[in-house]
Each structure stands twice: as C-alpha cells, then as structure tokens.
Amino acid sequence: MGDLFIMGATFLAVSFLTYGVVSYRRNRQMIKSRFMKPEVSPRPLLRKEEQGDSLKKRLLDWVTTLGKIALKDHVGVSQLRQTLIQAGYRQANAPALYFGLRALLAFTLPIPYLMWPLLTGKTTTVNLPLAFVFVGAGYFLPHFLLNARIRRRQDRLDQALPDVLDLMIVSMEAGLSMQSTLSKVADEIKPISPDFYGELQLTNAEMRTGLPRDLALKNLGERTGVQSIKSLVALMVQSEKMGSSIAQALRTHADFSRVARAQKAEEMAQKIPVKILFPTLVCIFPSIFIVILGPAGIQISKTFLKV
C-alpha cells in the first residue's frame, strides 16, 4: 500500500512539473510572438470558399439544401441569423445549415435505437414512444448547443472587455483617432481574445466603407449581444455627441466593468453552497452512512441471527 502511494505521488509530481514547464514555455512564446513582425498577412474575416469537391463540402451542401425548405418565415430567419452571428457564424447559408442539421438529427438519431430491437427481435410497445423522444431530442439538440456556444462566447467577450478598454484609453490618450485606435487594439488583443479581435476588425472595416461611426458601434453591440459592450457603445456615442472626453468616459466604464465582474464572481461564489448541497446528499452522505453504520449493522444482524 505504501509503495502504491509513493508511486502515485511521484506520478502526480512529475505530471504537475511537466505541465508547469510547458505552460511557462507557451506563455513565453506568446509574449515573443507579439513583439515579432508577422511574416504572413492576417487572415481575412470573410474567407473564400474552399475549392474542390470534398466529402465534407458535399455533405454541408446537402444539409443546406435540406434546410432551405424551412426558410419561409423571413422574420424568424432574420432573428435566427442574428442569433447565429452572436455565436460567431456569419456565413450566408448558416440559417439553412442550421435548419437542415435539426431535420437531419431528428431523422437519424432514432434509427440506431429502432434497429437494435429489430435485429435482436425484442420489440415492445415502448420502442415507438421512445423513438419519438429521440426525434425530439435530435430536433432540439442544435438549439441547446447553439445557446451554449453563445453563452461561452459572450463570457469570453465580457472577460476581455476591461483589457480592451485599457488599451483603448492608452491609444486615445496618445492621440490616435477612433479608427486607428480600434485597429491598434484589435492587433494587440488578438492573442488574448480572438473573438474580440474579429469584432473590432469588422467594426473598423464598416467605418472604412463609409458607415457612420455611431451606427458601426451599435452594430458591434448587436453582433455580440453582451450587455456590457452595449453599455460601452452607448457611452461612446453619447460622449461623442456631447463633445466630452471619450478617454475619460472609457476610464470610468473600465472601473465599472471590473467592479461588475467582481460582483458577478462573488454572486457565483455565494451560490456554491446551495449547488453543492444536492451532490453532497446524493453522493457523499450515503457513503458516510455506510462507513459509519455498516459495522454496527453487521454486528446487529449477527446478534439477531444468533438469537
């Protein structure tokens, strides 16, 4: 027993040491790459479609064709497109692909469940209702996965916002314009938050095409769907209209964002005792009862058996 404990402790120590060395080297390499001139041009936001008749492309085209049947309600499609943009999917065929994926999963998910009773010959009256349950699960599964991706992306954007604000304050106080500030901040924030990098690059591209600044900033808030970014956009537009210092307004908003993030962390910490109550009752307490009351139960049963 002692040898196993020593071997396990040694394995954990070596694993943690290796993980620490790899993390240190990766962080150092990231810092060095930020100060080196890129050898290749950055990838465009809207990439050209890959040429070639690959299996993946043909499958996606078939699923898209299947989903175009449901694209009749233009209001619903517009809302779905906005939701997909918040998840990071800006392709033109994204709504059709989404509906096609839901239909494909609804039809294919029950097939393995129905094939097993037919192959084994153990068919019951419960198989058909459960098959409809799998149909519903396949239809709603992309919806839940899409919402989960949106929440994760919005959390990443919200966590990177204070750093973006600090970089914007430094750039604007150094004398850069709004467009130059967004371009510079996007380049600096790319290794930390690729999501924010893409959004800032797209906002900068809209300004270069002649879109008004306030409208481009509002589009940034609508594309992300993050309340803190929407508040930032409203603050920047209002400060520009009032003629006040945008840098000072950003500094105030950065402090407010950090306070809000700390309050959110405290709120999550306060919820932990309530959330951990049910796993404790289900997983830990039964084991404790078995360890404590098990020997007593064995002795009581032996006593009664003797009597």
Buried (B, 14 or more C-beta within 10 A) or exposed (E): EEEEEEEEEEEEEEEEEEEEEEEEEEEEEEEEEEEEEEEEEEEEEEEEEEEEEEEEEEEBBEBBEBBBEBBEEEEEBEEBBEBBBBBBBBBEBBBBBBBBBBBBBBEEBBEEEBEEBEEEEEEEEEBEEBBEEBBEBBBEBBEEEBEEBBEEBBEBBBBBBBBBBBBBBBBBBEEBEBBBBBBBBBBBBBEBBEBBBBBBBBBBBBBEEEBEBBEBBBBBBEBBBBEBBBBBBBBBBEBBEEEEEBBEBBBEBBEBBBEBBEEEEEEEEEEEEEEEEEEEEEEEEEEEEEEEEEEEEEEEEEEEEEE
